[in-house]
Amino acid sequence: MARRKSSKKMEPVPLKLNFMIPAGDNTRYIDISQSVSALSRKFLRQGLVWGIAGGRILMPSPSTPDGNGVYLSTLPHSWTMSNAWEKGMRAWLRQQREALANGDQESIKAKFNDFKIFADPYHRLQGFSNNILPRNLGPQGVVGPFPSAVTYSSEVMAGEWEASQIVIPNFGAPGTNYEPYLTAIGDDVGGAGGSISLIKAYQNSRSVPQSPDPTTPAGVTSNENYWSMMFDVGDNNEDIMDNVVGKNDELPYQQTEYPGGPVNLATLENQVAVINTNTVGFSEYRFTGFSAPCGLIRIDQIYSDDTSTFPLIIELELMPGDHRGYLAEPMKDM
């Protein structure tokens, strides 16, 4: 019997993304959904957890033994991050839906309307306009000589990629609206163009469990505790009882401050850390795979002497899958 061929055709999509960060740019950000949308002329929403198979880093060598460092970080992989994102997304969506319904204007909704956030307050300060976009490596037909073996093309041209804002009516005074942007982690930033932290907003919107739980009943260590007296043959067991009821009766995590909030580990989650101490030429480092919630990656490069004029090259290998050609799952399923 002839083997039946699958009717599903794999979508042709770019799976290898190359990025360049100029020397002296200490911190930049990648939005994978933005990058792939620009390269493939497809709209991919930001609210995806992207699978990254691995990649490599080409970095210039330091002039001192202290070394150069490169760090890749993502949004936290935690239920608080997933729930905070979904709660913020649903509130944003409801506010827009109700505004359109009140005016019977559902038909004028922007075609590529999407919930887009910043990774952290510094990302908000830079803005999406400073996100780095993919480019090709190599001379690309251009005749040398080149000052370095690392050559590259210009970035792919960007389309519209605008961050979401929520509207808080009557903020501080009647008739005054506040329109902050949204960051995944960190603290709120006030003022014009300010932002609110999704994790901070989430922790402030939830009740907390009872702590200590269970509470210690009165008299549990006294002579009225007959269950204790059953095994008391004359030795003093007060220290034992103190250990039983006095240790580990609190929550095993900070009760009111969530990781990723303004004061508890207010940082992104590191995925790759490379320290280069080779003082000759460029160095190549390969890294294993990880996933990137919302496709947001922060790149920090640290030079021991701040005198390098050579750029940093980062290559990401995306994974093929069923989501429009990619291995990517919705944020709400993280």
N, C-alpha and C positions, 0 to 999 in steps of 0.2 A: 504494500500500500504506500502510495506516495506521501511523503512528509508534507504536512500542511504548513504553509508559510504564514508567519505572523503578518497581520494586516496593519500593525502599528509601526509607523516609520519613526525612527529616531530623529529628533529635531537637530539640525546643524547649529551648534552654538559654540562660541569661543570658550575653551576650557582653561587656557593658560593666560594669565593676566600679568603684564610687566609694568612696574611702576618705578619712577625715578624721583628721588628727593634731593634737591640741590644741597650742596655743602652749606652749612650755616642755618638751615631750616631744622631746628631741633625737634619740632613736633608737628606732625601732619596726620591727616585722617583719610581713610578709604571707606567708601560706601559701595559695597559690592553690587547692590541692586542698581545704583546709579551707573556704575561702570559698565555692567552688562547691558543695561538698557541703551546706553550710548553706542556700544559696540555692535549689538545685534539688531538694533532698531525694533526692540520689543519693550513693552512696558512691564517691568517686574516690580512689584510692590516692595517697600522696604521691610515690611513686617514678616520677614522670613528668617529662619535659622539656616544659614548656608553651610554646607559641608565642604571642607577644604582638605584635599588629599595630602597636601604638603607643599613644599616650595624650597626656595633657596634665597640667600642674601649675598650680594656682592658688595663688599665694603672696603673702603680705602684703609690702608694700614696707618697706625699711629706713628708719630715721631718719637714717642717716649714709651717706656715699658708699661706705663699705666694702662694702656689699651683703649680701644674704642668700644662702645657698647651700643647695641641695637635691641630694642624691646618692642614686641608686638603684643597688644592687649585688646581684649574684647569686652563686651558687656558681660556681667556676671551670669554664670550658668546656675541659676537658683530659682526656686518656686516664687520667691518674692519678686524677682525681676520679671518673670513671666506674668504673674498676677498683676503687678504694678503696670506693666505695659498694657495688658488687656483692659484693666479698669480705666486707664487713661484713654485708650482708644475708643472704648464704648461710650464714655462721657463725651468725647469730642464728636463722635458720630451722632449721638443722640441730639446734641446741641445743634448741629448743622441740619439734621433731619427735621427737627421741630421748627427751625427757622424757615426752611423751605416750605414745609406744610402750612405754616401760618399765612404765607403769601401765595399759596397754591402755585409754587414756582419750581416744582421738582424737575422740570424739563431743562432748567438752565444750569444745573449742577455741572461743574467742570468735568470734562471727560476723563482726565487723569487724576482726579481728586484722590488723595492718599494720605494716610497718617504717617508722618515722617518726624523723627525726633533726632536730637543731638546726643552724642555719647556722654558728654560731660560739659560743665560750664565753659571750659577752655575751647571745646569744639564750637559751642555757641558763639564765643567771642570771635573765632576765626570765620565762622559762617560756612555754608555749603559751597560758596564760591571758591573757597580755598581747598576743598577736597582734591586729592590728587587722582588723576584719571589714567587709564592704561595707555601705553605706548608700545611700539615695537623696538626690539633690540637689533643692533647691527647697523652697518653703514647705509643700508637701503638704497644702494645704487649711487650714493654720494662718493666721489673720489677724494681720498685723503690728501696729505697725511693728517692723522688725528693725534692729538696730544696724549690720548689714552686708548687702550685696547677696548674700553667700554664705550660703545657708541649707541645711539638711540634716536628714534624719530620724535616728532612732536606728539603731544597728547591727542587722543581722539577728541573731536569737538563735542562740547557738552550741550545738552538740551535744557529745558526748564526742569529744575529740581528744587522746589521750595519747601522750607520747613513748615510744619503745622503750628498753628496758634490756637489757643482757646480764648474765649472772651468771658471775663468776669464782670457782669454788670454792677453798677453802683458800688464800685470798689473805693472805699474810703469816703465817698461823698455821693449823694444822689445824682444820677445822670453821668457819672464818670465811669467809663469802661476801661478795664485793664486787659491787655492782650499779650500775655507772656508766651514765650516759646517753651518747649519741653526738653528736658535732659533726662537721660536714663538714671544717672547717679548724682551724688553730690548734694550741695545745698541750693536753696533758691537764690536767685540773683534779682534784686529789685531794680526799679527805674525803667526808663524807656528802653525797649529792646530786651527786657529782662526775661528770666526763665524760671520755671519751677521744676523741681526734681520729682520724677515719677515715683521713685522709691520713698522719698520723704512724704509725698502726698499720700501714698498707700499706707505707710505706717501710721500716719495721723488720722486715717479713716477707719482703722480697725480697733476692735476691743482687744484686750490682752488676757491671757489665761490667768487664773488665780495663782499667786505665788506668795508664800510657799504652798505647795499642793502635793500631798495632803498637809493641812495644818496640824500642828502638834496638839493633841488633846491635853487639857489641864490635868495634872496629876499622873501623867503616864510614867514618870520616873519615881513616884512616891510608893509608899508601902500599900497603897490601895490597889496597886496593879497585881492582881492575883495570878495572872498568867506568868508574870516575871517571877513571883514568889514560888511557883511550882518547881523551878529549877535552882532556887537559891538554897544551897546547903550550908550556908554560913559565910561564903566568900562574898566580898563586896562587888556587885555587878553594876555599880553606877557608871563606871567608865564605858562599859559595854553599851548600856542604854544611851549614853550620850552619843556614842558613835552611830547607833541605830537611828535615833530620832533627830540628831543635830547635824548630820552630814548628808549632803545631796538631797536636801529638802527644798532647794531653790531650782529655778529653771536652768538648764544647761546652756543657755544662751542669754544674751542681753535682752531684757524684757521690752524696753521701749525704743531702743535704737537699732534699726535694721542694718545689716551689712550693706554698704553702698549708699547709705544715707549721709547726712551732713557731718556726723562725728564718728561713725563706726565704719572703719575701712572704706573711706570715701574715695575709692580708686577703682579703676577697671581691673579686669581679671587678666593677669599676664599669661600668655600662651607660649611665647618664644623669647628667650634671652640669650644673646650672643655677645661674648666678650672677645675681641680680637687683639691679641698681643703680638702678632706677626708684624714686624717693622719693615718688611720688604714687599712692595707691590700691593696688588689687590688680594683679598682673601675671599674664598667662597665657602659658605656654610649652608648646609641643607637642614631642613627641619621637618618634623613629622606633622601629621594632620591634626586638625582641631575643627571645631564648629564656631561660627560667628553669629550670635543673635543679632537680628536686624542688619546683618552684613556689615556692621561697623567695626573697624579696626583702627586703633591708635598706634602710630609709629613714633617712637622716641629714639633719636640717635644722639649719642653723647661722645664727644671727641675729647681726648685727653689734653689737647693743646689748642683746639679751636682754630687751627691754621690750615686745615685741609681744604683744598679747592676742588676735590673730586666728589662726584655725587654718590648717593647710595642707591643701589638697585635692589628691588624686592620682586620676586616672582612667586605668584600664587597659582597653584593647580587646583581648579575646581573639579568637583566630582559629577559625572553624568548621572542623570536620574529621570524621574517621571514628571517633575515639575517644569514643564516647558524646556525640557532637555537637561535640567540640573537636579542634583540632590539637594533639595531645599524643602523644609517643612514650615508650616505656619507657626508664628510665635506663640499662639494660644495653645499649641500642642507641645511646647517645650517642657 
